[in-house]
């Protein structure tokens, strides 16, 4: 699930925070939020592996799908907030 890749984004932002200390604070905040989004992957895909009988059965349950949708919305919210911090960093660098 692509949410897990947000940990890579968080690592990159933390590395950049060390390289560009004048924007370290917003980059660290964005990294924290990307990590939080990535941590939601277990809620989004509670099955231990890819598609299979357990996942197929689970996906037929409306409550499971609603829960997955809520998780996607939660991740979207964290990403939107992270983007706000990235925009702050850009504004600081423009000064």
C-alpha positions as CSV (number, residue, x, y, z in Angstrom):
1,X,0.0,0.0,0.0
2,X,1.4,3.3,-1.0
3,X,1.0,4.9,2.4
4,X,4.0,3.0,3.6
5,X,6.1,5.1,1.1
6,X,5.4,8.1,3.3
7,X,8.1,6.9,5.6
8,X,10.6,7.4,2.8
9,X,9.3,11.0,2.4
10,X,9.7,11.6,6.1
11,X,13.3,10.3,6.1
12,X,14.1,12.6,3.1
13,X,12.5,15.6,4.8
14,X,14.5,15.0,8.0
15,X,17.7,14.7,6.0
16,X,16.9,18.0,4.3
17,X,16.1,19.6,7.7
18,X,19.7,18.9,8.6
19,X,21.0,20.4,5.3
20,X,18.9,23.5,5.4
21,X,18.5,24.5,9.1
22,X,16.6,27.7,8.4
23,X,13.6,25.5,7.4
24,X,14.2,22.6,9.8
25,X,11.1,23.2,11.9
26,X,8.5,23.1,9.1
27,X,10.4,20.2,7.5
28,X,10.4,18.2,10.7
29,X,6.7,18.9,11.2
30,X,6.0,17.7,7.7
31,X,8.1,14.6,8.3
32,X,6.1,13.8,11.5
33,X,2.9,14.0,9.6
34,X,4.1,11.8,6.7
35,X,5.2,9.2,9.3
36,X,1.7,9.4,10.9
37,X,0.1,8.9,7.5
38,X,2.4,5.9,6.8
39,X,1.5,4.4,10.2
40,X,-2.1,4.2,9.1
41,X,-1.3,1.4,6.6
42,X,-2.0,-1.3,9.2
43,X,-5.5,0.1,9.5
44,X,-6.0,0.4,5.8
45,X,-4.9,-3.1,5.0
46,X,-5.2,-5.2,8.1
47,X,-4.4,-8.5,6.3
48,X,-0.8,-9.6,6.6
49,X,-0.2,-10.0,2.9
50,X,-1.5,-9.0,-0.5
51,X,-4.8,-9.9,-2.0
52,X,-6.0,-13.4,-1.0
53,X,-9.0,-15.2,0.5
54,X,-8.9,-13.3,3.8
55,X,-8.6,-9.9,2.1
56,X,-11.3,-10.8,-0.5
57,X,-13.7,-11.8,2.2
58,X,-12.9,-8.7,4.3
59,X,-13.4,-6.4,1.4
60,X,-17.0,-7.7,0.9
61,X,-17.9,-6.3,4.3
62,X,-19.4,-2.8,4.1
63,X,-18.2,-1.8,7.5
64,X,-14.6,-2.8,6.6
65,X,-14.8,-0.7,3.5
66,X,-16.2,2.3,5.4
67,X,-13.3,1.9,7.9
68,X,-10.8,1.8,5.1
69,X,-12.4,5.0,3.6
70,X,-12.1,6.7,7.0
71,X,-8.4,5.7,7.1
72,X,-7.8,7.2,3.7
73,X,-9.5,10.4,4.7
74,X,-7.3,10.5,7.9
75,X,-4.1,10.0,5.8
76,X,-5.3,12.7,3.4
77,X,-5.7,15.1,6.3
78,X,-2.2,14.5,7.6
79,X,-0.8,14.9,4.1
80,X,-2.7,18.2,3.6
81,X,-1.3,19.5,6.8
82,X,2.2,18.3,5.8
83,X,1.9,20.2,2.5
84,X,1.1,23.3,4.5
85,X,4.4,22.9,6.4
86,X,6.2,22.4,3.1
87,X,4.7,25.6,1.7
88,X,5.9,27.4,4.9
89,X,9.4,26.1,4.2
90,X,9.3,27.4,0.6
91,X,8.1,30.8,1.8
92,X,10.9,31.0,4.3
93,X,13.4,30.2,1.6
94,X,12.0,32.9,-0.7
95,X,12.8,35.6,1.8
